[in-house]
């Protein structure tokens, strides 16, 4: 089932006959505009429609992200131009302050003569950092890291 969210500007609530406490109105406005992230489904006016970013490391790891709104990461991928087994992609999603919001570990597959890792995380984040680590020990970095910022 698909969720539908209704976003109403705080200033429009009194016109609809709904009372809003000043502190609550300020908190809602600050959350939606100050941080630059989605708040209650609303997209601040300063946000674009989205885009794509690519970054590469000196050791050959290339990372991509696509996003919508301010920071909704809809797709991320990493690839190397050769086939190599024994690697896991570690993906870290960070906010504007650099705090890690979530970490994922993904298996890869061979594609077009190289090795690729990808997923559709559907997460809100400001920066996505990808690293290829050993399957046997996720603390051993083999390639990377690369980071893309929305």
DSSP file (Angstrom, degrees, kcal/mol; ACC not computed):
  #  RESIDUE AA STRUCTURE BP1 BP2  ACC     N-H-->O    O-->H-N    N-H-->O    O-->H-N    TCO  KAPPA ALPHA  PHI   PSI    X-CA   Y-CA   Z-CA
    1    1 A X              0   0    0      0, 0.0     2,-0.4     0, 0.0     0, 0.0   0.000 360.0 360.0 360.0 135.4    0.0    0.0    0.0
    2    2 A X        -     0   0    0      1,-0.0     2,-0.3     2,-0.0     0, 0.0  -0.679 360.0-131.9 -88.1 134.8    1.3    3.4   -0.9
    3    3 A X        -     0   0    0     -2,-0.4     2,-0.5     2,-0.0    -1,-0.0  -0.665  15.9-158.4 -85.0 138.7    1.5    6.1    1.8
    4    4 A X        -     0   0    0     -2,-0.3     2,-0.4     2,-0.0    -2,-0.0  -0.978   7.3-164.4-117.6 127.2    0.1    9.5    0.9
    5    5 A X        -     0   0    0     -2,-0.5     2,-0.6    36,-0.1    36,-0.0  -0.904  10.0-146.7-114.3 140.7    1.3   12.5    3.0
    6    6 A X        -     0   0    0     -2,-0.4     2,-0.6     2,-0.0    36,-0.1  -0.921  11.7-163.3-106.1 121.2   -0.3   15.9    3.1
    7    7 A X        -     0   0    0     -2,-0.6     2,-0.4    34,-0.1    34,-0.1  -0.921   9.7-179.2-107.7 120.9    2.1   18.8    3.5
    8    8 A X        -     0   0    0     -2,-0.6     5,-0.1    34,-0.0    34,-0.1  -0.971  31.7-115.2-120.5 131.8    0.5   22.1    4.6
    9    9 A X    >>  -     0   0    0     -2,-0.4     3,-1.4     1,-0.1     4,-0.6  -0.396  24.5-125.6 -62.5 140.8    2.5   25.2    5.1
   10   10 A X  G >4 S+     0   0    0      1,-0.3     3,-1.1     2,-0.2     4,-0.5   0.860 109.5  57.4 -58.6 -38.0    2.5   26.3    8.8
   11   11 A X  G 34 S+     0   0    0      1,-0.2     4,-0.4     2,-0.1    -1,-0.3   0.715 100.4  58.7 -67.2 -20.3    1.1   29.7    7.9
   12   12 A X  G <> S+     0   0    0     -3,-1.4     4,-1.1     1,-0.2    -1,-0.2   0.644  84.0  82.0 -84.0 -14.2   -1.9   28.2    6.1
   13   13 A X  T X<>S+     0   0    0     -3,-1.1     5,-2.6    -4,-0.6     3,-0.8   0.905  88.4  50.8 -61.9 -44.7   -3.2   26.4    9.2
   14   14 A X  G >45S+     0   0    0     -4,-0.5     3,-1.6     1,-0.2    -1,-0.2   0.878 106.7  56.4 -61.0 -33.7   -5.0   29.4   10.8
   15   15 A X  G 345S+     0   0    0     -4,-0.4    -1,-0.2     1,-0.3    -2,-0.2   0.779 105.1  52.3 -66.4 -25.0   -6.7   30.0    7.4
   16   16 A X  G <<5S-     0   0    0     -4,-1.1    -1,-0.3    -3,-0.8    -2,-0.2   0.357 125.8-103.4 -89.8   4.9   -8.0   26.5    7.6
   17   17 A X  T < 5S+     0   0    0     -3,-1.6     2,-0.5     1,-0.3    -3,-0.2   0.675  80.6 131.6  83.4  17.7   -9.4   27.1   11.1
   18   18 A X      < -     0   0    0     -5,-2.6     2,-0.3    -6,-0.2    -1,-0.3  -0.904  51.3-137.0-108.5 128.5   -6.6   25.2   12.9
   19   19 A X        -     0   0    0     -2,-0.5     2,-0.4    -3,-0.1    -5,-0.0  -0.605  18.1-166.7 -82.8 141.1   -4.8   26.8   15.8
   20   20 A X        -     0   0    0     -2,-0.3     2,-0.2    -9,-0.0    -6,-0.0  -0.994  20.0-127.9-130.7 127.4   -1.0   26.5   16.0
   21   21 A X     >  -     0   0    0     -2,-0.4     4,-2.4     1,-0.1     5,-0.2  -0.496  24.9-123.3 -68.6 141.0    1.1   27.3   19.0
   22   22 A X  H  > S+     0   0    0      1,-0.2     4,-2.4     2,-0.2     5,-0.2   0.871 111.0  51.3 -55.3 -39.6    3.9   29.8   18.1
   23   23 A X  H  > S+     0   0    0      1,-0.2     4,-2.4     2,-0.2    -1,-0.2   0.908 110.9  48.0 -65.3 -40.9    6.6   27.4   19.4
   24   24 A X  H  > S+     0   0    0      2,-0.2     4,-2.3     1,-0.2    -2,-0.2   0.891 111.5  50.4 -66.6 -39.0    5.2   24.5   17.3
   25   25 A X  H  X S+     0   0    0     -4,-2.4     4,-2.3     2,-0.2    -2,-0.2   0.914 111.8  47.6 -64.2 -43.1    5.0   26.7   14.2
   26   26 A X  H  X S+     0   0    0     -4,-2.4     4,-2.8    -5,-0.2     5,-0.2   0.908 111.5  50.4 -64.9 -42.0    8.6   27.8   14.7
   27   27 A X  H  X S+     0   0    0     -4,-2.4     4,-2.5     2,-0.2    -2,-0.2   0.907 111.8  47.5 -63.6 -42.0    9.8   24.2   15.2
   28   28 A X  H  X S+     0   0    0     -4,-2.3     4,-1.7     2,-0.2    -1,-0.2   0.908 114.3  46.6 -66.2 -41.6    8.1   23.0   12.1
   29   29 A X  H  X S+     0   0    0     -4,-2.3     4,-1.9     2,-0.2     5,-0.4   0.914 113.7  48.5 -66.7 -42.8    9.5   25.9   10.0
   30   30 A X  H  X>S+     0   0    0     -4,-2.8     4,-2.3     1,-0.2     5,-0.8   0.918 110.5  50.7 -64.0 -44.2   13.0   25.4   11.4
   31   31 A X  H  <5S+     0   0    0     -4,-2.5     6,-0.4     1,-0.2     4,-0.3   0.867 114.6  44.5 -62.2 -36.2   12.9   21.6   10.8
   32   32 A X  H  <5S+     0   0    0     -4,-1.7    12,-0.4    -5,-0.2    -1,-0.2   0.788 129.1  20.5 -81.4 -27.7   11.8   22.1    7.2
   33   33 A X  H  <5S+     0   0    0     -4,-1.9    -3,-0.2    -5,-0.1    -2,-0.2   0.780 116.6  54.9-113.6 -34.1   14.1   25.0    6.2
   34   34 A X  T  <5S+     0   0    0     -4,-2.3    -3,-0.2    -5,-0.4    -4,-0.1   0.925 112.4  39.3 -71.9 -44.9   17.2   25.1    8.5
   35   35 A X  S   <S-     0   0    0     -5,-0.8    -1,-0.2    -4,-0.3    61,-0.2   0.756  95.3-134.4 -80.2 -23.7   18.4   21.6    8.1
   36   36 A X        +     0   0    0      1,-0.3     2,-0.2    -5,-0.2    -4,-0.1   0.543  67.2 114.0  81.7   5.4   17.8   21.2    4.4
   37   37 A X  S    S-     0   0    0     -6,-0.4    -1,-0.3     1,-0.1     7,-0.2  -0.675  78.2 -85.5-105.9 162.9   16.2   17.8    4.9
   38   38 A X        -     0   0    0     -2,-0.2     2,-0.4    -3,-0.1     5,-0.2  -0.406  41.5-166.0 -64.1 140.0   12.7   16.6    4.3
   39   39 A X  B >   -A   42   0A   0      3,-1.3     3,-2.2    -7,-0.1    -7,-0.1  -0.976  69.9 -19.9-131.9 119.8   10.4   17.2    7.3
   40   40 A X  T 3  S-     0   0    0     -2,-0.4     3,-0.1     1,-0.3    -1,-0.1   0.828 125.2 -56.2  53.1  36.3    7.0   15.5    7.4
   41   41 A X  T 3  S+     0   0    0      1,-0.3    -1,-0.3   -34,-0.1     2,-0.2   0.355 107.1 128.8  83.9  -7.2    7.1   15.0    3.6
   42   42 A X  B <   -A   39   0A   0     -3,-2.2    -3,-1.3   -36,-0.1     2,-0.6  -0.581  49.1-147.0 -84.4 145.8    7.6   18.7    2.9
   43   43 A X        -     0   0    0     -2,-0.2    -5,-0.1    -5,-0.2   -10,-0.1  -0.959  22.0-123.3-111.9 118.3   10.4   19.8    0.6
   44   44 A X    >   -     0   0    0     -2,-0.6     3,-1.9   -12,-0.4   -11,-0.1  -0.201  23.0-114.4 -58.1 151.4   11.9   23.2    1.5
   45   45 A X  T 3  S+     0   0    0      1,-0.3    -1,-0.1     0, 0.0   -12,-0.1   0.750 112.1  64.8 -60.1 -26.1   11.8   25.8   -1.3
   46   46 A X  T 3  S+     0   0    0    -13,-0.0    -1,-0.3     2,-0.0     2,-0.2   0.586  83.4  99.2 -75.7  -9.3   15.6   25.9   -1.5
   47   47 A X    <   -     0   0    0     -3,-1.9    23,-0.2     1,-0.1     2,-0.1  -0.499  64.8-139.9 -82.5 147.0   15.8   22.3   -2.7
   48   48 A X        -     0   0    0     21,-0.4    21,-0.1    -2,-0.2     3,-0.1  -0.213  32.1 -98.0 -88.2-173.0   16.2   21.3   -6.3
   49   49 A X  S    S-     0   0    0      1,-0.3    20,-0.8    19,-0.1     2,-0.3   0.625  72.9 -97.0 -84.4 -12.6   14.4   18.5   -8.1
   50   50 A X  E     -B   68   0B   0     18,-0.3    -1,-0.3    19,-0.1     2,-0.3  -0.814  44.0-168.1 129.5-169.3   17.4   16.1   -7.7
   51   51 A X  E     -B   67   0B   0     16,-1.7    16,-2.1    -2,-0.3     2,-0.3  -0.990  22.9 -83.6 172.3-168.5   20.4   15.0   -9.7
   52   52 A X  E     -B   66   0B   0     -2,-0.3     2,-0.3    14,-0.2    14,-0.2  -0.945  29.0-171.4-128.3 147.8   23.3   12.6  -10.2
   53   53 A X  E     -B   65   0B   0     12,-2.0    12,-1.9    -2,-0.3     2,-0.3  -0.983   1.7-168.9-137.7 151.1   26.8   12.6   -8.8
   54   54 A X  E     +B   64   0B   0     -2,-0.3     2,-0.3    10,-0.2    10,-0.2  -0.994   7.0 174.7-137.4 144.2   29.9   10.6   -9.6
   55   55 A X  E     -B   63   0B   0      8,-2.1     8,-3.2    -2,-0.3     2,-0.3  -0.985   9.1-162.0-143.8 151.5   33.2   10.3   -7.7
   56   56 A X  E     -B   62   0B   0     -2,-0.3     6,-0.2     6,-0.2     2,-0.2  -0.976  10.3-136.5-137.9 154.6   36.3    8.1   -8.2
   57   57 A X    >   -     0   0    0      4,-2.5     3,-1.4    -2,-0.3    89,-0.1  -0.575  30.6-110.5-101.9 166.2   39.3    7.1   -6.2
   58   58 A X  T 3  S+     0   0    0      1,-0.3    -1,-0.1    -2,-0.2    85,-0.0   0.670 116.6  58.8 -70.3 -15.0   42.9    6.8   -7.3
   59   59 A X  T 3  S-     0   0    0      2,-0.1    -1,-0.3     0, 0.0    -3,-0.0   0.315 124.9 -94.8 -98.3   8.3   42.7    3.0   -7.1
   60   60 A X  S <  S+     0   0    0     -3,-1.4     2,-0.4     1,-0.3    21,-0.4   0.450  76.0 138.1 101.4   0.0   39.8    2.7   -9.6
   61   61 A X        -     0   0    0     19,-0.1    -4,-2.5    17,-0.1     2,-0.4  -0.683  31.6-167.2 -80.5 129.5   36.6    2.6   -7.5
   62   62 A X  E     -BC  56  79B   0     17,-2.4    17,-2.4    -2,-0.4     2,-0.3  -0.972   1.9-165.9-119.0 131.1   33.9    4.8   -9.1
   63   63 A X  E     -BC  55  78B   0     -8,-3.2    -8,-2.1    -2,-0.4     2,-0.3  -0.887   4.6-173.1-117.8 149.0   30.7    5.7   -7.1
   64   64 A X  E     -BC  54  77B   0     13,-2.8    13,-2.3    -2,-0.3     2,-0.3  -0.978   3.1-179.1-135.4 147.2   27.4    7.1   -8.3
   65   65 A X  E     -BC  53  76B   0    -12,-1.9   -12,-2.0    -2,-0.3     2,-0.4  -0.982   8.7-163.5-137.7 154.9   24.3    8.4   -6.5
   66   66 A X  E     +BC  52  75B   0      9,-2.2     8,-1.9    -2,-0.3     9,-1.6  -0.989  18.5 172.8-131.6 146.2   21.0    9.8   -7.7
   67   67 A X  E     -BC  51  73B   0    -16,-2.1   -16,-1.7    -2,-0.4     2,-0.3  -0.918  19.6-147.2-145.6 167.4   18.6   11.7   -5.5
   68   68 A X  E  >  +BC  50  72B   0      4,-1.8     4,-2.1    -2,-0.3     3,-0.4  -0.929  65.7   0.7-134.8 160.8   15.4   13.7   -5.5
   69   69 A X  T  4 S-     0   0    0    -20,-0.8   -21,-0.4    -2,-0.3   -19,-0.1  -0.352 121.8 -35.4  61.2-139.7   14.3   16.7   -3.4
   70   70 A X  T  4 S-     0   0    0    -23,-0.2    -1,-0.2   -21,-0.1   -22,-0.1   0.865 130.7 -17.3 -83.1 -39.2   16.9   17.8   -0.9
   71   71 A X  T  4 S+     0   0    0     -3,-0.4    54,-2.6   -24,-0.0     2,-1.1   0.233  79.6 138.0-160.3  21.2   18.4   14.5    0.1
   72   72 A X  E  <  -CD  68 124B   0     -4,-2.1    -4,-1.8    52,-0.2     2,-0.7  -0.682  41.7-151.1 -83.5 103.8   16.3   11.5   -0.8
   73   73 A X  E     +CD  67 123B   0     50,-3.5    50,-1.4    -2,-1.1    49,-0.7  -0.638  23.1 171.1 -77.6 112.7   18.9    9.0   -2.1
   74   74 A X  E     +     0   0B   0     -8,-1.9     2,-0.3    -2,-0.7    -7,-0.2   0.703  62.9  12.5 -96.9 -22.2   17.1    6.8   -4.6
   75   75 A X  E     +C   66   0B   0     -9,-1.6    -9,-2.2    45,-0.2     2,-0.3  -0.988  56.8 178.9-155.0 142.6   20.0    4.9   -6.1
   76   76 A X  E     +CE  65 119B   0     43,-2.2    43,-2.1    -2,-0.3     2,-0.3  -0.994   8.4 172.2-142.4 146.6   23.7    4.3   -5.3
   77   77 A X  E     -CE  64 118B   0    -13,-2.3   -13,-2.8    -2,-0.3     2,-0.3  -0.988  13.0-167.0-149.2 158.6   26.3    2.2   -7.1
   78   78 A X  E     +CE  63 117B   0     39,-2.7    39,-2.8    -2,-0.3     2,-0.3  -0.988  15.5 174.4-141.2 145.8   30.0    1.5   -7.1
   79   79 A X  E     -CE  62 116B   0    -17,-2.4   -17,-2.4    -2,-0.3     2,-0.3  -0.998  22.4-153.0-152.3 156.5   32.1   -0.3   -9.7
   80   80 A X  E     - E   0 115B   0     35,-2.1    35,-1.9    -2,-0.3   -19,-0.1  -0.919  30.9-121.9-122.2 153.6   35.6   -1.2  -10.7
   81   81 A X  S    S+     0   0    0    -21,-0.4     2,-0.3    -2,-0.3    35,-0.1   0.335  89.9  56.7 -83.0   7.9   36.6   -1.8  -14.3
   82   82 A X  S    S-     0   0    0     33,-0.1     2,-0.5     2,-0.0    33,-0.4  -0.922  89.5-101.7-134.3 160.6   37.8   -5.4  -13.7
   83   83 A X        +     0   0    0     30,-0.4     2,-0.3    -2,-0.3    32,-0.1  -0.708  46.8 163.5 -85.6 127.5   36.2   -8.6  -12.4
   84   84 A X        -     0   0    0     -2,-0.5     3,-0.3    -4,-0.1     2,-0.1  -0.961  21.0-155.3-148.6 127.2   37.3   -9.4   -8.8
   85   85 A X        +     0   0    0     -2,-0.3     3,-0.1     1,-0.2    24,-0.0  -0.428  69.2  54.1 -89.8 169.9   35.7  -11.7   -6.2
   86   86 A X  S    S+     0   0    0      1,-0.3    49,-2.2    -2,-0.1     2,-0.4   0.601  79.9 118.6  85.8  12.9   36.0  -11.5   -2.5
   87   87 A X  E     -G  134   0C   0     -3,-0.3    21,-0.5    47,-0.2     2,-0.4  -0.886  40.5-168.6-118.8 146.6   34.7   -7.9   -2.1
   88   88 A X  E     -GH 133 107C   0     45,-2.7    45,-3.1    -2,-0.4     2,-0.5  -0.973  23.8-126.9-124.2 141.1   31.8   -6.3   -0.3
   89   89 A X  E     -GH 132 106C   0     17,-2.8    17,-2.6    -2,-0.4     2,-0.6  -0.795  17.8-158.6 -89.4 127.0   30.6   -2.7   -0.7
   90   90 A X  E     -GH 131 105C   0     41,-3.4    41,-1.9    -2,-0.5     2,-0.5  -0.929  10.8-168.0-102.0 124.3   30.3   -0.8    2.5
   91   91 A X  E     -GH 130 104C   0     13,-2.8    13,-2.6    -2,-0.6     2,-0.5  -0.956   4.2-167.8-117.2 125.4   28.0    2.2    2.1
   92   92 A X  E     -GH 129 103C   0     37,-2.7    37,-2.6    -2,-0.5     2,-0.5  -0.958   6.8-156.0-115.5 129.7   27.7    4.9    4.7
   93   93 A X  E     -GH 128 102C   0      9,-2.7     8,-3.8    -2,-0.5     9,-1.2  -0.898  18.9-174.5-103.8 126.8   25.0    7.5    4.6
   94   94 A X  E     -GH 127 100C   0     33,-2.9    32,-3.0    -2,-0.5    33,-1.9  -0.871  19.3-132.0-124.5 153.9   25.8   10.8    6.4
   95   95 A X    >   -     0   0    0      4,-1.8     3,-1.7    -2,-0.3    30,-0.0  -0.284  47.6 -85.0 -88.5-176.4   23.9   14.0    7.3
   96   96 A X  T 3  S+     0   0    0      1,-0.3    -1,-0.0   -61,-0.2   -60,-0.0   0.803 129.4  56.8 -62.7 -29.3   25.3   17.5    6.7
   97   97 A X  T 3  S-     0   0    0      2,-0.1    -1,-0.3     1,-0.0    -3,-0.0   0.557 118.9-110.7 -78.6  -7.7   27.2   17.4   10.0
   98   98 A X    <   +     0   0    0     -3,-1.7     2,-0.3     1,-0.3    -2,-0.1   0.470  67.4 147.5  92.1   2.4   29.0   14.2    8.9
   99   99 A X        -     0   0    0      1,-0.1    -4,-1.8     2,-0.0     2,-0.4  -0.545  54.2-115.5 -73.3 133.0   27.3   11.9   11.4
  100  100 A X  E     +H   94   0C   0     -2,-0.3    -6,-0.3    -6,-0.2     3,-0.1  -0.571  33.2 179.2 -71.0 123.0   26.7    8.4   10.1
  101  101 A X  E     -     0   0C   0     -8,-3.8     2,-0.3    -2,-0.4    -7,-0.2   0.776  65.7  -7.3 -91.9 -33.6   23.0    7.7    9.7
  102  102 A X  E     -H   93   0C   0     -9,-1.2    -9,-2.7     2,-0.0     2,-0.4  -0.980  55.1-150.9-162.7 148.7   23.2    4.2    8.4
  103  103 A X  E     -H   92   0C   0     -2,-0.3     2,-0.3   -11,-0.2   -11,-0.2  -0.997  15.4-172.9-127.6 133.6   25.7    1.6    7.1
  104  104 A X  E     -H   91   0C   0    -13,-2.6   -13,-2.8    -2,-0.4     2,-0.4  -0.911  13.1-152.4-122.3 152.0   24.9   -1.1    4.5
  105  105 A X  E     -H   90   0C   0     -2,-0.3     2,-0.4   -15,-0.2   -15,-0.2  -0.995  21.2-174.1-123.5 125.5   27.0   -4.0    3.3
  106  106 A X  E     -H   89   0C   0    -17,-2.6   -17,-2.8    -2,-0.4     2,-0.2  -0.939  20.9-132.5-127.5 141.6   26.3   -5.2   -0.3
  107  107 A X  E     -H   88   0C   0     -2,-0.4    11,-0.4   -19,-0.2     2,-0.2  -0.555  28.9-138.6 -82.5 155.0   27.4   -8.1   -2.4
  108  108 A X        -     0   0    0    -21,-0.5     2,-0.3    -2,-0.2     9,-0.2  -0.460  10.0-152.4-108.6-179.7   28.5   -7.4   -6.0
  109  109 A X  E     -F  116   0B   0      7,-2.4     7,-3.2    -2,-0.2     2,-0.3  -0.981  28.1-100.2-149.5 156.8   28.1   -8.9   -9.4
  110  110 A X  E     +F  115   0B   0     -2,-0.3     2,-0.3     5,-0.2     5,-0.3  -0.632  45.9 166.8 -80.5 135.4   30.0   -9.0  -12.7
  111  111 A X  E >   -F  114   0B   0      3,-2.0     3,-2.2    -2,-0.3    -2,-0.0  -0.949  59.8 -12.4-152.9 128.6   28.8   -6.6  -15.3
  112  112 A X  T 3  S-     0   0    0     -2,-0.3     3,-0.1     1,-0.3    -2,-0.0   0.846 127.8 -49.9  51.9  42.9   30.3   -5.4  -18.6
  113  113 A X  T 3  S+     0   0    0      1,-0.3   -30,-0.4   -31,-0.0    -1,-0.3   0.410 127.8  74.5  81.4  -3.1   33.7   -6.8  -17.9
  114  114 A X  E <  S- F   0 111B   0     -3,-2.2    -3,-2.0   -32,-0.2     2,-0.4  -0.477  83.6 -98.6-122.9-165.7   33.9   -5.2  -14.4
  115  115 A X  E     -EF  80 110B   0    -35,-1.9   -35,-2.1   -33,-0.4     2,-0.4  -0.983  37.0-171.0-123.5 134.9   32.4   -5.7  -10.9
  116  116 A X  E     -EF  79 109B   0     -7,-3.2    -7,-2.4    -2,-0.4     2,-0.4  -0.958  15.2-170.1-132.3 145.4   29.4   -3.7   -9.7
  117  117 A X  E     +E   78   0B   0    -39,-2.8   -39,-2.7    -2,-0.4     2,-0.3  -0.994  25.2 152.7-126.7 135.4   27.5   -3.1   -6.5
  118  118 A X  E     +E   77   0B   0    -11,-0.4     2,-0.3    -2,-0.4   -41,-0.2  -0.994  12.5 164.5-159.7 159.3   24.3   -1.2   -6.4
  119  119 A X  E     -E   76   0B   0    -43,-2.1   -43,-2.2    -2,-0.3     2,-0.6  -0.971  38.9-117.2-164.0 170.9   21.0   -0.8   -4.6
  120  120 A X        +     0   0    0     -2,-0.3   -45,-0.2   -45,-0.2   -46,-0.1  -0.837  35.1 173.8-115.9  87.5   18.0    1.5   -4.2
  121  121 A X        -     0   0    0     -2,-0.6   -47,-0.2     2,-0.1    -1,-0.1   0.756  22.1-153.4 -74.1 -25.3   18.3    2.5   -0.5
  122  122 A X        +     0   0    0    -49,-0.7     2,-0.3     1,-0.2   -48,-0.2   0.951  44.2 143.9  47.4  57.7   15.5    5.1   -0.4
  123  123 A X  E     -D   73   0B   0    -50,-1.4   -50,-3.5   -52,-0.1     2,-0.6  -0.911  55.5-121.1-124.5 150.2   17.2    7.0    2.5
  124  124 A X  E     +D   72   0B   0     -2,-0.3     2,-0.3   -52,-0.3   -52,-0.2  -0.842  53.7 137.0 -89.8 122.1   17.5   10.6    3.4
  125  125 A X        -     0   0    0    -54,-2.6   -30,-0.2    -2,-0.6     3,-0.1  -0.974  49.1-145.9-159.0 159.6   21.2   11.6    3.5
  126  126 A X  S    S+     0   0    0    -32,-3.0    24,-2.4     1,-0.3     2,-0.4   0.754  87.9  27.4 -99.9 -34.6   23.4   14.4    2.5
  127  127 A X  E     -GI  94 149C   0    -33,-1.9   -33,-2.9    22,-0.2     2,-0.5  -0.990  61.6-161.1-133.2 139.9   26.6   12.4    1.7
  128  128 A X  E     -GI  93 148C   0     20,-2.6    20,-2.6    -2,-0.4     2,-0.5  -0.988  10.3-168.4-120.0 125.8   27.0    8.8    0.5
  129  129 A X  E     -GI  92 147C   0    -37,-2.6   -37,-2.7    -2,-0.5     2,-0.4  -0.964   2.6-164.3-118.5 129.6   30.5    7.2    1.0
  130  130 A X  E     +GI  91 146C   0     16,-3.1    16,-2.3    -2,-0.5    15,-0.6  -0.905  10.5 172.8-115.4 140.9   31.4    3.8   -0.7
  131  131 A X  E     -GI  90 144C   0    -41,-1.9   -41,-3.4    -2,-0.4     2,-0.6  -0.994  27.8-133.4-141.4 141.7   34.3    1.6    0.2
  132  132 A X  E     +GI  89 143C   0     11,-3.1    10,-3.3    -2,-0.3    11,-1.7  -0.890  33.6 179.8 -97.9 123.2   35.2   -1.9   -1.0
  133  133 A X  E     -GI  88 141C   0    -45,-3.1   -45,-2.7    -2,-0.6     8,-0.2  -0.755  35.1 -85.8-118.9 163.7   36.1   -4.1    1.9
  134  134 A X  E >   -GI  87 137C   0      6,-1.9     3,-0.5     3,-0.7   -47,-0.2  -0.449  29.2-133.6 -68.3 139.1   37.2   -7.8    2.2
  135  135 A X  T 3  S+     0   0    0    -49,-2.2     3,-0.2     1,-0.2    -1,-0.1   0.875 107.3  51.2 -57.6 -37.1   34.3  -10.3    2.5
  136  136 A X  T 3  S+     0   0    0    -50,-0.3     2,-0.3     1,-0.3    -1,-0.2   0.715 125.0  19.2 -77.7 -21.8   36.2  -11.9    5.3
  137  137 A X  E X   -I  134   0C   0     -3,-0.5     3,-2.0     3,-0.2    -3,-0.7  -0.818  59.6-160.7-153.6 107.1   36.7   -8.8    7.4
  138  138 A X  E 3  S+     0   0C   0     -2,-0.3    -3,-0.1     1,-0.3    -1,-0.0   0.481  90.4  66.9 -70.4  -1.4   34.7   -5.6    6.8
  139  139 A X  E 3  S+     0   0C   0      1,-0.1     2,-0.8     2,-0.1    -1,-0.3   0.494  81.3  87.0 -93.3  -5.3   37.4   -3.5    8.6
  140  140 A X  E <  S-     0   0C   0     -3,-2.0    -6,-1.9    -6,-0.2     2,-0.4  -0.847  70.6-151.2 -99.6 107.7   39.9   -4.2    5.8
  141  141 A X  E     +I  133   0C   0     -2,-0.8    -8,-0.3    -8,-0.2     3,-0.1  -0.636  22.0 171.3 -79.4 128.4   39.6   -1.6    3.0
  142  142 A X  E     +     0   0C   0    -10,-3.3     2,-0.3    -2,-0.4    -9,-0.2   0.788  68.5   7.5-102.1 -42.4   40.6   -2.8   -0.4
  143  143 A X  E    S-I  132   0C   0    -11,-1.7   -11,-3.1   -83,-0.0    -1,-0.4  -0.997  96.3 -29.2-142.7 143.5   39.4    0.1   -2.6
  144  144 A X  E     -I  131   0C   0     -2,-0.3   -13,-0.2     1,-0.2     2,-0.1  -0.534  18.5-142.0 106.7-172.7   38.1    3.5   -1.9
  145  145 A X  E     +     0   0C   0    -15,-0.6     2,-0.4    -2,-0.2    -1,-0.2   0.435  34.4 169.4-100.9 160.7   36.6    5.3   -0.3
  146  146 A X  E     -I  130   0C   0    -16,-2.3   -16,-3.1    -3,-0.1     2,-0.4  -0.980  12.2-163.1-128.2 145.5   34.6    7.6   -2.6
  147  147 A X  E     -I  129   0C   0     -2,-0.4     2,-0.4   -18,-0.3   -18,-0.2  -0.985   5.2-165.5-130.9 140.9   31.9   10.1   -1.4
  148  148 A X  E     -I  128   0C   0    -20,-2.6   -20,-2.6    -2,-0.4     2,-0.4  -0.979   9.1-156.0-122.6 138.6   29.2   11.9   -3.3
  149  149 A X  E      I  127   0C   0     -2,-0.4   -22,-0.2   -22,-0.2   -23,-0.1  -0.931 360.0 360.0-116.7 137.1   27.3   14.8   -1.9
  150  150 A X              0   0    0    -24,-2.4   -23,-0.1    -2,-0.4  -100,-0.1   0.487 360.0 360.0 -67.9 360.0   23.8   15.9   -3.0
